[in-house]
Amino acid sequence: MWQNALFATVTTLTGLLILLFSRLDFLIPYKHVLLARYSVPFAVYAALLGVNLFAFFFLLTRQLFLKDTGRKLAHMEKQLRAGTVAEELSERLRSEE
């Protein structure tokens, strides 16, 4: 699940960088000055943005992909205790053949 969040984070950050580089092309003559003075703040901002995006996408994927998990697990536990799971699975396998 964290792989999905990491992929979404990297994709979003890459898209933002491409968008910024296309919009800020007038700063190209000043890139040496900007990188010399502001490389650390740029890196810190990018790292904090990456962590926040990762946390957002991680929580989003948990909400989307683990919806009603507790209820489903409680239902499965009831079936396991009653012993009906094996019977239902064998019936499904027979019906598919």
Steps between C-alpha positions, in 0.01 A plus 500: 500500500784740572632423152188658350548809714868522407420466130234772520739727692784458252264550207352816653840647587633425152197664343542806719869529411425474128229764536732733693787457256272580207354809670823641648722487193573874536713415807746287301766777483495522880513126576853509641415778742172338602658161559797645690283702738178302523585134438452402866158672536390348167603154618332540840179625338501213250561246777221639719265512203590140418435382856167682515391364162603149604296528820200630305514223241563237766190603694301522178595148393420367847155656482432375148648150512430399862139608515289287739791264572406450864145403412620258232750339737234460772273328247786268396573417864136406558511271198824340617356435845185348350702284261309609191792655311646173379159375391425819306838496328468139395149568365627796299784293354261225401257745339778664292604169344 
